Amino acid sequence: MFKDRAQVPIEVRNYSVYYIVFAGLLFLGTMWAVVDEVTTRRPWKDVQRAYRQEAVTRVQQRVEQAVADFDSSKCNDLNAQLAAARDSVNGPVCTAASGEHTQVLEDLINENRRYQFAKSRGDEAYYFYKKALHEGGEDRKAKERLDRNESEMAGHMAVITRLEARRDSLGAIMDRYRKEVRRIQNALIDLRKKLDRWEAKLAHVQSAPIEIKQVMMIDYDRNPFNDAKARVDRCQTCHLGWNEEVMEDAPEPFRRHPLPELLAVHKPETMGCTTCHRGQGPALTAGSAHGEDDPYWENPLLRGIEVWASCNECHENMSHLDGAPLFSSAKRTMIESGCFGCHEIKGYTDLPKIGPELAHIVHKTTPDWVFRWVRNPKDYNAHTRMPNFRFSDDQAEAVTAYLWDASARMPFTLAGGSGGGDARRGKALFESIGCQACHVLEPQAKVREMRGTSYDMAPELTRVGSKVSAAWIEDWVKNPRHYNPTTRMPSLRLTDEEARDVAAFLSGQKGGPVEGQRALNLTSSVIIKKGEGLIREYGCAGCHQIPGFEKESRVSVSLSNFGRKRVEEMDFGDTKVPHTWHAWVGAKLKDSRFFATDRILQKMPIFAFNAAEIAKLRLFLLAQTKDEPAQRFVETFDRKQQNIETGRRIAYQYNCQQCHQLEKEGGFIGALIDEPAFLPPIITGEGKKVQESWLHDFLKSPSTAGKPNSVRPWIGTRMPTFSLTDEEISKLTKYFLGLGNQELEMRDYRSFQPDPELLRVGKSIFTDFQCLKCHPASVAPPKPGAAASTSDLAPNLTKARDRLKPEWIVEWLADPNKLQEGTRMPTFFPDGQSPLPDVLGGDARKQMTAIRDYLISIGEPVRPVVSAR
Amino acid sequence: MNHLLRIITKPDNVPIAVMLVLTLYYTWLAMARARKNDRQDLSEEAKLSDKVQVWPYLVKVEFLAALLIMAILTVWSITLNAPLEEPANPSLTPNPSKAPWYFLGLQEILVYFDPWIAGVTIPTLIILGLCAIPYIDINPKGNGYYTFKERKFAIVTFLFGFLVLWVSLIVLGTFFRGPGWNLFMPWEEWDTHRVVALTNIDWSELFGVPTRRVDDSLNPFAMLIGSATILGWFSFGGLYYLWKRNSDTVKKLGPLRYAIVAGLFLIMMALPIKILLRLMLNVKYILVTPWFNI
């Protein structure tokens, strides 16, 4: 065919068929492009239509509900009233007034004009009169005209004043009628409010345009060249119902956001969605937007609990965020597990080491025990935080030998050792003063169960007798800082006898694997040298202070950008784990030697995290990025926040939350105490509540049971003495003040003088309210049987003067539940109303002040009341 | 083979695969026509007696071609999406980092030569050589018709330079160079962690003469061997001149033009030889000097 065609001279060849075919193809291609552009590549349009359908159905239900709830009889009533009111507006009185009113307004306008004209003419005459005066003559005519006009003005003004008065009185008459109409109209609007709202909503939903909803933050991101880069979010194109009450339980993607209170702070209208959830903001299909269909997108959607990882971008400096319990808990897990001992973690480089000092270990336990412990700590205590290094027997022997050798050179003598305690008394003491808040002694493991962590914060004591001697225990419980100057173990202010009793009891707790399976060589210098090498190589000094290792640096990698570590940078060894960041981190946290191969040795020890802890640590690691949005989005880490975070870390370090609830966390000792009245107090609001000097003294030396300065002397659990330094106390004080939104200021609480008049009233209210029924208010310890039981007792009020902040007492009286949820203190002033209308004119605030003044006056010793001069 | 298929069908590699087919097809077409012409006295082109006007006869056909191309491009742009990857990040470049496809030949040469040779000298020589063609090509035949017989040297040299040294290196760079710029066979997966034995030696070391002495200074003997090898290579030009100095072609060229042609030709031929030496004998450099390495 083509050959034949080639024979035809070009001039006469016919190209029509080619033209028709090619043009047709181009036309079809163009049509396809249009369809592709309008429909195929815009699936969100269908989503929006589906949303409209869903939303309309739901809003219609609300409209129907509103119609059903509508009080039509009241509406009819109001309509009838409205008609009557309108009738009376049209009645003779109002009509006449209205007619006259119009007439008066007309007259006023005319009269005003006459006045203005007279004034203007007068001004002209005044000009000529003055001009003539300046020129030395006198223009009598002008003066005449001026006087005439001024008198005319006065006449007009009198008329105006009269007319205005008439106008106002007529207006008042008309207003009386019209006001009534307006009142009824407003009542009708109020009645229809709900219905109208839903009807308006319905109209709005029905007419909502099909369009891309976009949020743009001009300067949120920085590109790799550090220029401001806009972030574009179109998530709300499909997630249309994120802020719609009616879409509460709608199917995704239309469901309402589950945490509206978080969105009140992080407004999606201006901050978009990807700031927290990540994902590909500009994408308009689910797969690309969420990241599954786009392997190149570096920020796939954070799923499940991991969305909390993004808090770190703006709140990096905080270890605790009120609205983000999982974020706080993840950081806490990292801190408690001591990850920072080996890894550099931004913001956590100066935390104290989590393990005990090993300088005097030779005086504490036996080489056999250390050997077994080093080989596998979980053997002795399955809940220890010490991970398993999987040392071979030889390696464990070498480490033991070094520790033995090094600690034997350190000067130290045990103070105890007299022996002869009573184990029975020791047991009673152990169980009552609060030891079990931190230490587990099987079978009592309630605190551990309540914490839910795979590790304990303090060593389990079930087999402690086979680890340490009675003499060491005695020395230790008497004063833990003697053996270990940096320990967190507090002193419980035991007497010598009590210490002996506890030692006798604890040294009887024996058991565990058989000891001494291997004759240890602790003296060979080769083995000691080897042990030193192992300690250095495996980074034991990351957690422990070891003689000879005072200046070790961290042995492992920095985690500062770990959340952005690429899969190519991860070694999966010989495993079949899927090649993803998540799978690698999960497997590593589960078994840190998992990816080891015959050539690649791994030194990270094996932890025993449970699934929840692995998830949290992974969340934490995911948050370790260098991503930081523009400065204005980042939470300012000002002095106050710094104070809070610094003090919070002290609180973490000393485990305050083991007993106290603080920042909505902790209070684990509650597992042991059945009677809520005996629980250690919730101390989140302590900064607002107590005087700084009292807090200082209390932290320095907490009250001992039975001594007169105790607030609740009948409680057996003792607040321990942590031997805090003044610096630590100062940090804690600023922390509590920060939490209570208070500034640290110089105040002399003692100079407070109550008003003698109020004092008297306060005393009578105090009696009326029967405060003494629960609160002891005398120095003497409560007699047994005085109250129904000690569990009904409330804090001793004689302490209030030197302990509580005066303004706190008033606030507390106003609404105890607001300051401390679930308190048994009743509210005497519900809704700020006083139950005593006759006292002080029924002024609730004044009455509270009176009670406060009385409370301050009953402090011991009673202060002389100085009358106002 | 799945891997190769995946690489070929990547949207940014599709045009290269198409280009390969088209290049081979048009080369074959030209050669087929040349063969036909060479076998007969009168070329096919000469048989077409008349000439026609560009407008409208050529423009008409070109318009139709434009229509077809637009139709193809439209359908192409609908069916194959732009192959976007991560946002550019200067501190995290993709692996492999590939030049635009038309420069992959040069990037491939970088494997065998130092950057200033592969990236500066060779491209300069290519441009100069192409510019020089009208001045050194003194063969008036082959204008307006296909022929091979009458322009053997010119066509063979050009096809070697274009197909072997340019197109095939592009294909190699596109389809066979994976992460780390390592060579991957079509049946091999592109593994980022692939380990390649590093056993390159220098030319002189093939003969037992180390490039550097124990104190890390250059060994003059090695330099001697390298220089001798290069000089030897270029001396082929002189020897050929002496041998064929009485032939027509050499006479017509004259000594200057001959020197230019021979120089460019020998440089061009040295390129694949160096590539082969590397691939087969692991030769890294022929000549190592303190200033440059070849």
Interface residues (C-beta under 8 A of the other chain):
Chain A: P9 I10 E11 Y15 Y18 Y19 F22 A23 L25 L26 L28 G29 T30 W32 A33 D36 N223 P224 F225 Y296 W297 E298 R566 E568
Chain B: D50 V52 Y57 K60 V61 L64 L67 L68 M70 A71 T74 V75 S77 I78 L84 E85 E86 P87 A88 N89 P90 S91 L92 N95 T192 H193
